[in-house]
Amino acid sequence: MANLSDFQVLSFDVYGTLIDWERGMLAALQPLLEANDATSSHSRQQLLEGIHELEREQQAKTPGMRYSEVLTAIHPLTAARFGFAEPTADESVAFGASVGQWPAFPDTVEALRRLSKHYKLVVLSNVDRESFAVTNAGPLQGFTFDMVITAQDVGSYKPDPRNFEYMIAQVKDKFGADKHHILQTAQSQFHDHHPAGAMGIKSCWIVRPGAVMGDRDGEIYDWRFDTLGEMADALETELAVARGC
C-alpha cells in the first residue's frame, strides 16, 4: 500500500504516542527525587533510560502483572539503582497509580477526532484496563475508540508477538480487516515498530522529538511524522487530492 488512506485500521500505542509518558513518569518520580535532594543530580535521559530498563525486565519476568503493579514494583528498584533511600510501600503504590494522570500531548485528542473520520481506531497498549480507563476519562477527554486491547487482556507485554497476534485476530473478527489493512501508529521502536515489522504490519512512526524511552537502533517505519497532528494533516491532504480538491 502506497498511501495512508489505503488502510482501514490504526492500531495505537497510547503511552508515548498519545500520552506524554516521559513527562508523566518524571513528574511521578519527583517525590522520590525531592526526598533524596536529587532533583538535579541525574539527567532526564539517565532517569528515563534506567526506568525503561527496569520496566522491561519486570514485564518480562511477570507478564501477567498489571502495569500499575509493574510500576509499583520497580519504584524501589529505581531508588536502589540511583543510590536513593528506599521509598515506603505507600510511596511506591502512589507511583504505580500515577498512570491515569499522565498528560496527553497537546495535539492528541483533536488528531484522533480527525483520524476517526477515516479509520477504525484500536488501542494496543501495555497498560491494564483500569489504568487506561482513568487515562481515557481524563487526559483523553472520554474519546471513544473502536476497540481497546491492553496487556492485561493478552497476558503479555509488547514487544511480545502475542500482543500483535491477538490484535490482528480481534480486528479481523470485529471489522473484517486483515493485517495488511492495519497501520501500527506509535512512538516506540522497541515496543511497536520492530515487532510490527516482524509480523508483516506496516507502521507509522510518531517521533515525538526528544523522546528517550523505546529508542532502538535500526529504525523501522513506513511513514514518519513528528506528531499525530501532522499525520492527520497528511491524511487530509491525501484525501483532498484524491477528491480533486
C-alpha positions as CSV (number, residue, x, y, z in Angstrom):
1,M,0.0,0.0,0.0
2,A,1.4,3.4,-1.0
3,N,-1.0,5.8,0.7
4,L,-2.1,6.4,4.3
5,S,-5.7,6.4,3.1
6,D,-5.4,2.8,1.9
7,F,-5.6,1.5,5.5
8,Q,-8.8,0.7,7.4
9,V,-7.5,0.4,10.9
10,L,-5.0,2.4,13.1
11,S,-3.6,0.3,16.0
12,F,-2.3,2.8,18.5
13,D,0.3,2.7,21.2
14,V,-1.0,5.1,23.9
15,Y,1.7,5.9,26.4
16,G,4.4,7.7,24.5
17,T,2.3,8.3,21.4
18,L,-1.0,9.8,22.7
19,I,0.1,10.3,26.3
20,D,3.3,12.1,27.3
21,W,4.7,9.0,29.1
22,E,8.0,10.5,29.8
23,R,6.7,13.8,31.3
24,G,4.2,11.9,33.4
25,M,6.8,9.4,34.6
26,L,9.2,12.1,35.6
27,A,6.5,14.0,37.4
28,A,5.6,10.9,39.3
29,L,9.2,10.4,40.2
30,Q,9.6,13.9,41.7
31,P,8.7,13.0,45.3
32,L,11.5,10.4,45.3
33,L,14.0,12.8,43.9
34,E,13.0,15.6,46.3
35,A,13.2,13.3,49.3
36,N,16.8,12.5,48.3
37,D,17.8,16.0,47.4
38,A,18.4,14.7,43.9
39,T,16.2,16.9,41.6
40,S,19.3,17.9,39.6
41,S,21.8,15.1,40.2
42,H,20.7,12.9,37.3
43,S,19.8,13.9,33.8
44,R,16.4,13.3,32.3
45,Q,17.9,10.8,29.9
46,Q,19.6,8.8,32.7
47,L,16.4,8.6,34.8
48,L,14.2,7.6,31.8
49,E,16.7,5.0,30.5
50,G,17.0,3.5,34.0
51,I,13.3,3.3,34.5
52,H,12.8,1.8,31.0
53,E,15.3,-0.9,31.6
54,L,13.8,-1.9,34.9
55,E,10.3,-1.8,33.4
56,R,11.3,-4.1,30.5
57,E,12.9,-6.6,33.0
58,Q,9.9,-6.6,35.3
59,Q,7.4,-7.1,32.4
60,A,9.5,-10.0,31.0
61,K,9.7,-11.6,34.5
62,T,6.0,-11.1,35.4
63,P,4.0,-10.8,32.1
64,G,0.7,-11.3,33.9
65,M,1.3,-8.4,36.3
66,R,-0.9,-5.3,35.8
67,Y,1.0,-2.3,34.6
68,S,0.3,-0.2,37.7
69,E,1.7,-3.0,39.8
70,V,4.8,-3.2,37.5
71,L,5.5,0.5,38.3
72,T,4.9,-0.1,42.0
73,A,7.4,-3.0,41.8
74,I,10.1,-1.0,40.0
75,H,9.8,2.1,42.2
76,P,12.1,0.8,45.0
77,L,14.4,-0.7,42.3
78,T,14.7,2.7,40.7
79,A,15.7,4.2,44.1
80,A,18.3,1.5,44.6
81,R,19.7,1.9,41.1
82,F,20.3,5.6,41.6
83,G,21.5,5.3,45.2
84,F,18.4,6.8,46.8
85,A,16.9,5.8,50.2
86,E,14.2,3.1,49.9
87,P,10.7,4.6,49.5
88,T,7.8,3.5,51.6
89,A,5.3,1.0,50.3
90,D,2.7,3.7,50.1
91,E,5.0,5.9,48.0
92,S,5.6,3.1,45.6
93,V,1.9,2.4,45.3
94,A,1.3,6.1,44.5
95,F,4.0,6.0,41.8
96,G,2.2,3.0,40.3
97,A,-1.2,4.7,40.4
98,S,0.1,7.8,38.7
99,V,-0.5,6.4,35.2
100,G,-4.0,7.8,34.7
101,Q,-2.8,11.4,35.5
102,W,0.0,11.4,32.9
103,P,-0.9,14.2,30.4
104,A,-1.9,13.9,26.8
105,F,0.2,15.6,24.1
106,P,-1.5,18.8,23.0
107,D,-2.4,17.6,19.5
108,T,-3.7,14.1,20.6
109,V,-7.4,14.5,21.1
110,E,-8.1,16.7,18.0
111,A,-5.9,14.5,15.8
112,L,-7.8,11.4,17.0
113,R,-11.1,13.1,16.1
114,R,-9.8,13.9,12.6
115,L,-8.3,10.4,12.0
116,S,-11.5,8.7,13.2
117,K,-13.4,10.1,10.2
118,H,-11.4,7.7,8.0
119,Y,-10.1,4.8,10.2
120,K,-11.3,2.4,12.9
121,L,-9.1,3.3,15.9
122,V,-7.8,0.5,18.0
123,V,-5.8,0.8,21.3
124,L,-3.0,-1.8,21.7
125,S,-1.5,-0.7,25.0
126,N,1.0,-2.1,27.5
127,V,-1.2,-1.0,30.5
128,D,-4.0,-2.6,32.4
129,R,-7.7,-1.9,31.8
130,E,-8.2,0.2,35.0
131,S,-5.2,2.5,34.2
132,F,-6.4,3.0,30.7
133,A,-9.9,3.8,31.8
134,V,-8.7,6.5,34.0
135,T,-6.5,7.9,31.2
136,N,-9.4,7.8,28.8
137,A,-11.8,9.5,31.1
138,G,-9.3,12.2,32.0
139,P,-6.4,13.3,29.7
140,L,-8.1,11.7,26.6
141,Q,-11.3,13.5,27.3
142,G,-13.5,10.5,27.0
143,F,-12.6,9.8,23.4
144,T,-14.4,6.7,22.1
145,F,-12.1,4.1,20.5
146,D,-13.4,1.4,18.3
147,M,-11.6,-1.3,20.3
148,V,-9.4,-1.3,23.3
149,I,-6.8,-4.1,23.9
150,T,-4.5,-3.9,26.9
151,A,-1.6,-6.1,28.1
152,Q,-3.9,-7.3,30.8
153,D,-6.3,-8.7,28.1
154,V,-3.5,-10.6,26.4
155,G,-1.4,-11.7,29.4
156,S,1.9,-10.4,27.9
157,Y,3.6,-7.1,27.1
158,K,4.7,-5.7,23.8
159,P,7.1,-6.4,22.1
160,D,5.8,-9.9,22.6
161,P,4.4,-11.1,19.3
162,R,1.3,-12.5,21.1
163,N,0.0,-8.9,21.6
164,F,0.1,-8.3,17.9
165,E,-1.4,-11.7,17.0
166,Y,-4.2,-11.0,19.5
167,M,-4.9,-7.6,17.9
168,I,-4.8,-9.0,14.4
169,A,-7.3,-11.7,15.3
170,Q,-9.6,-9.2,17.1
171,V,-9.6,-6.7,14.2
172,K,-10.3,-9.5,11.7
173,D,-13.2,-10.7,13.8
174,K,-14.8,-7.3,14.6
175,F,-14.0,-5.3,11.4
176,G,-13.2,-7.9,8.8
177,A,-9.9,-6.3,8.1
178,D,-6.7,-8.3,7.7
179,K,-3.2,-7.2,8.9
180,H,-2.4,-5.6,5.5
181,H,-5.2,-3.0,6.3
182,I,-3.8,-2.2,9.8
183,L,-1.3,0.6,10.3
184,Q,0.6,0.4,13.6
185,T,0.8,4.0,14.8
186,A,3.3,4.5,17.6
187,Q,6.4,6.3,19.0
188,S,8.3,3.3,20.4
189,Q,10.6,1.5,18.0
190,F,11.2,-1.2,20.7
191,H,7.6,-1.9,21.7
192,D,5.9,-1.3,18.4
193,H,7.7,-0.8,15.1
194,H,10.2,-3.7,15.3
195,P,7.7,-6.3,16.4
196,A,5.0,-5.0,14.0
197,G,7.5,-5.2,11.1
198,A,8.3,-8.8,12.1
199,M,4.6,-9.6,11.9
200,G,4.3,-8.0,8.4
201,I,2.3,-5.0,9.7
202,K,3.2,-1.6,8.2
203,S,3.8,1.2,10.7
204,C,3.7,5.0,11.1
205,W,6.3,6.4,13.4
206,I,5.1,9.3,15.6
207,V,8.5,10.5,16.6
208,R,7.7,12.9,19.5
209,P,11.1,14.7,19.2
210,G,13.2,14.4,22.3
211,A,11.7,11.1,23.3
212,V,14.1,8.6,25.0
213,M,12.1,5.6,26.1
214,G,11.6,3.0,23.4
215,D,14.5,4.0,21.2
216,R,16.3,1.3,19.3
217,D,19.0,1.1,16.6
218,G,17.8,0.3,13.1
219,E,14.7,2.4,12.9
220,I,11.8,0.7,11.1
221,Y,8.8,2.6,9.7
222,D,6.8,3.2,6.5
223,W,5.7,6.7,7.4
224,R,7.2,9.2,9.8
225,F,5.7,12.3,11.4
226,D,6.8,14.3,14.4
227,T,3.3,14.5,15.8
228,L,-0.1,12.8,15.4
229,G,-1.5,16.1,14.2
230,E,1.0,16.0,11.3
231,M,-0.2,12.6,10.4
232,A,-3.8,13.8,10.4
233,D,-2.7,16.7,8.1
234,A,-1.0,14.3,5.7
235,L,-4.1,12.1,5.5
236,E,-6.4,15.0,4.9
237,T,-4.2,16.3,2.1
238,E,-4.1,12.9,0.5
239,L,-7.9,12.6,0.6
240,A,-8.3,16.1,-0.8
241,V,-6.0,15.3,-3.7
242,A,-7.9,12.1,-4.4
243,R,-11.2,14.1,-4.5
244,G,-9.6,16.6,-6.9
245,C,-9.8,19.5,-4.5
